[in-house]
Amino acid sequence: ELYAAHFGDETMFYREGWEHIAKNCGGKLPVEIKCVPEGMVIPNKTVLFTMVNTDPKCYWLTNFLETLLVQVWYPMTVCTNSRFQKLSIYDYM
């Protein structure tokens, strides 16, 4: 019901997949995420994070999580813009 209220259709919730995670993975998501440390200044076109599925039965999980994790792009863009604005201000002080 909660899922349907937010997404308009309860059939979109993949109950079997989430039950598999709860029962066979101890409730832990079977993914390995590696990322660049927070606040690190890195060159353009550098991979910021990788995500690997560790359970073939959860083939759908990486796409599901990637959809959620791309939400980090906005704050990173704000931080990047703020950093360059700060550097520009320092140049004129």
C-alpha positions as CSV (number, residue, x, y, z in Angstrom):
1,E,0.0,0.0,0.0
2,L,2.8,2.4,0.9
3,Y,4.6,1.6,-2.3
4,A,1.4,2.1,-4.4
5,A,0.7,5.4,-2.7
6,H,4.1,6.8,-3.9
7,F,4.5,5.1,-7.2
8,G,0.8,4.7,-8.2
9,D,1.0,0.9,-8.8
10,E,1.8,-1.8,-6.3
11,T,2.8,-4.2,-9.0
12,M,6.0,-2.2,-9.5
13,F,7.2,-3.5,-6.1
14,Y,9.4,-6.6,-6.6
15,R,8.3,-8.5,-3.5
16,E,10.1,-11.7,-4.4
17,G,13.4,-10.0,-4.9
18,W,13.2,-8.1,-1.6
19,E,12.1,-11.3,0.2
20,H,15.1,-13.1,-1.2
21,I,17.4,-10.3,0.3
22,A,15.6,-10.5,3.6
23,K,15.8,-14.3,3.8
24,N,19.0,-15.3,2.0
25,C,21.2,-12.2,2.5
26,G,20.4,-11.5,6.2
27,G,18.6,-8.3,5.2
28,K,21.8,-6.8,3.8
29,L,21.9,-5.5,0.3
30,P,24.1,-7.8,-1.8
31,V,26.2,-5.1,-3.4
32,E,29.7,-3.8,-3.0
33,I,30.1,0.0,-3.3
34,K,33.4,1.7,-3.6
35,C,33.8,5.5,-3.8
36,V,36.1,8.4,-3.8
37,P,36.6,9.9,-0.3
38,E,34.2,12.8,0.4
39,G,35.7,16.3,-0.2
40,M,38.5,15.0,-2.5
41,V,39.3,17.2,-5.5
42,I,39.6,14.9,-8.5
43,P,40.1,15.4,-12.3
44,N,37.2,15.5,-14.7
45,K,35.9,12.2,-16.1
46,T,37.0,10.3,-13.0
47,V,34.7,7.5,-11.8
48,L,33.2,8.7,-8.5
49,F,31.8,5.4,-7.4
50,T,31.3,1.8,-8.5
51,M,28.7,-0.7,-7.5
52,V,28.9,-4.4,-8.0
53,N,26.1,-6.9,-7.4
54,T,27.3,-9.9,-5.4
55,D,24.2,-12.1,-5.8
56,P,23.1,-13.1,-9.3
57,K,19.5,-13.5,-8.1
58,C,19.5,-9.8,-7.4
59,Y,20.3,-8.8,-11.0
60,W,17.7,-6.0,-10.7
61,L,19.2,-4.4,-7.6
62,T,22.0,-2.4,-9.1
63,N,19.7,-0.5,-11.5
64,F,17.3,0.1,-8.6
65,L,20.1,1.5,-6.4
66,E,21.8,3.4,-9.2
67,T,18.5,5.3,-9.7
68,L,18.6,6.4,-6.1
69,L,22.4,7.1,-6.0
70,V,22.3,9.4,-9.0
71,Q,20.6,11.9,-6.7
72,V,24.1,12.7,-5.3
73,W,24.9,14.5,-8.6
74,Y,23.0,17.6,-7.6
75,P,24.9,18.3,-4.3
76,M,28.2,17.4,-6.0
77,T,27.5,20.0,-8.7
78,V,26.7,22.6,-6.0
79,C,29.9,21.8,-4.2
80,T,31.9,22.0,-7.4
81,N,30.4,25.4,-8.4
82,S,30.9,26.7,-4.8
83,R,34.5,25.7,-4.9
84,F,35.2,27.4,-8.2
85,Q,33.4,30.5,-7.0
86,K,35.5,30.5,-3.8
87,L,38.7,30.2,-5.9
88,S,37.6,33.0,-8.2
89,I,36.9,35.3,-5.2
90,Y,40.4,34.5,-3.7
91,D,42.0,35.5,-7.0
92,Y,40.5,39.0,-6.7
93,M,41.3,39.5,-3.0
